Amino acid sequence: MEPKISKKGPCVMEMQPGKYFWSSCGHSAIQPFCDGVHNKL
């Protein structure tokens, strides 16, 4: 699977405390975080 670049540059967000998983494949619908779509590709 080829990685997909979601955005070139910084991504500034206000976040609540918790666990977040970074999307390294770039195919997630909730960029920059992982939604598990890589398991379906």
C-alpha angles and dihedrals in degrees: 000000000000116000116246119217108227098186136352108223139023123331111210114195139161107237136193119223112273144087120306129179120214117229108234095173094056095220097105119120090217099055132214087028131066120255095177096254089133088073090061097047 
